[in-house]
Amino acid sequence: LRRLSVVDIPGMQGDLDALARGIVDGVNAIHRQGVTWSGTPPVATAAGDFFASDPTFTPETDPLRTARGMRLDSAVASSSSAIAASIATATGPGDGSVALQLAALRDTAVPFTNPDGSTRANESSAAFLQRVTTDLAFATRSVTDAADVDAAIALQSDTRRQSVSGVSIDEELVRLIKFQQSYAAAARLISAAEPMSQ
């Protein structure tokens, strides 16, 4: 088990950002293939992105494609009618193919991109998230166990230190009474010897 350190935290953040990029890119690519329907008779309009993405940023530096920055596209956020569930057909809405592709994306192996632009091995988002979560759980458990061991060692060291340098109140009281009695006995001896010396 690896111990969680300051180095691990940015690595795990990078994993979550890579997962966010994979989800945003994968969902948007499928969603753009679909259409939304409005009016009577229904008229198809090409769907846009499902998640927001800023075209002024490069794919590697787009803050909207990070775990903290990802959010719905403004059209989707303001109205559920902007969500595409199907592609254009001669008969109008109803095939649900886009929705089915989006649902299958969870278990579809796709490439994930690192923050530096390099590509990871293909992996499904479900497997990716499970691996990251497992790594975090193992690292957290390792740190917790190490902290428990350190606390036990510190307690044991403190107990040993006190056994060597600590003061027992009972022992000191017994010694004080003993010295007091010795002093009283010496005083009586001097008092008794004083008249005899005259």
N, C-alpha and C positions, 0 to 999 in steps of 0.2 A: 504494500500500500504506500502511495506517495503522500508526503506531508504537505498540507496546504501552506503556501508561503506567499510573499508579496509577488513573486514571479508567476505563480499559478493564477492569481486573480485576473491580470490582463489577458492571460491565455484563455481563461474561461469566458471572459467578456468577448474575446475574439471569436470563440466558438459560437456564442449566442448571436453575434453580429453576422457571422457567416450563415447561420440558420435563418436569420431574418432576411438576408439578401436572397437566399434560395427561395424562401416562401414568397417574397414580394415579386421576384422575377418570374417564378413559375406560375403564380396565380395571375399576374398581369398578362403574361403571354397567352394563357388560355382565355382569359376574360376578353381580351381584344378581338378574339376570333368570333365572339358572340354578337348578338344584336339585342336591343331593347325594343319593345313594342308599345305603340301608343295610338290612340284614335280609333275610329270606326269607319271603314274597315281598318284593321290593324296595319300600321305602317312601321317597317323596320328601320332602326337607326343604329349605325355601328357603335358598339360599346367602346368605352375608353378603359382606362386603368381601374382596377379594383382598389389597389393601394396607391397612395400618393407617391410621386417620384418627381424630382426636380430635374428637368432636362439641362439646366446650366451646370450641373455637377457631373463628374465622370462616374461610371458605375462603381468604382472603388471608393470614392469619397462622398457619395451622396448620403447625407445624414439621415434622410428618410428611409434609407435601406439599412438601418442599424436596429438592434433590439429596442433601444430607448426611443428612437425617432420614428419607427414605422407607424403609420396611421392610414385610415381609409382615405381614398380620394374624395375631394370635396363634394362631387356630384353624388357619389354613393352614400356619403355621410348625411347628406341632406335629404335624400329620397331613395327608398328601396326600389323604386321603379328603374333606377339607373343600374341595377344589378342584372347582368345578362345571364340567362339560364339556358339559352338555346342559340342555334345559328339560324340564318335566314333559310326559310323553306318556302316552297310554292304555296303551301296552304296556311302559312302564318305560324304563330307561336305554338309551342307544345312539344318539341322533340326532347328538350332537356339535356342535350348532349354536352353543353358547356358545364352544366351542374355536375354531370356524371364524371367528366374529366377532372373537375376541381376536387371531387370526392376521392377520385383514384390517385390524385397527386400525393396524398399522405403516404402511400406505399410504393410510389414510383421512384426509382433511383434517378437522381439528377446530380449534376456537378455543383459543388458549393465553392464559392470564391472566398479566399482569405482577404484580410484588409489590404495586403500588398498587391492584390490582383492575381496572385497565383491560384490555380484551381486544385481543389482536393479531389480525391477519388469519388466516383459516383456513389451516392448513398440516398436512401429514402429519408424524408424529413422525420418520420417516426423513429427510424433507427438512429438517426443523428441525435435527436433529442434524448432518446433513451441512453445513448452512450455518454452524452454530456452530463446528464443527470446522475448516471451511475458513477462517473469520475468524481463529480462533486460530492456525492454521498460517501464514497470511499475516502476522499481527502478529508472531509469534515470529520468522519469517524476516527481517522488516523490522528488528527489534531486533538480531538477530544480525549482519546486514549493517552496520548503523550502528555496532555495537561494533567490528567488524573495521576499518571506515574510521577510527574514532576511535583505535584502537590503532596503525594505520599512520601517522596524522598525528602522534601522540605520539612514535613511534619516529623519524620523520623530523626532528621538532623537536629531539629530544634529540641526534641525530647532528649537526645543524647547530650546536647550542650547544657541543658538545664540539669541533667543528672550529674554532670561534672562540676559546673560552676554555680549551680543554684544553691540557695540558702534554705535550710529547713528551720522553720520558726520553732518547732517543738524542741529540736536539738539545741538551738541557741538559748531557749528559755531554761532548759535543764542545766546548761553550763552556767548561765547567769545566777541561778539559785545556788549552784554549787560554790561559785566564787563569793556570793553574798554570805553564805554560811561559813566559808573559810575566813572571810574578813571579820565576821562576828566572833568567831572562835579566837582569832588572833587578838582582837580587841580585849576579850575577856582574859586571855593569858597575860597581856600587858598590864591590865588592871590588877590582876592577882599578884603579879611579880613586883609591882611598884612598891607596895608597903614592905615587902621582904628585903628590898635593896636599901632601906633606910635604917 
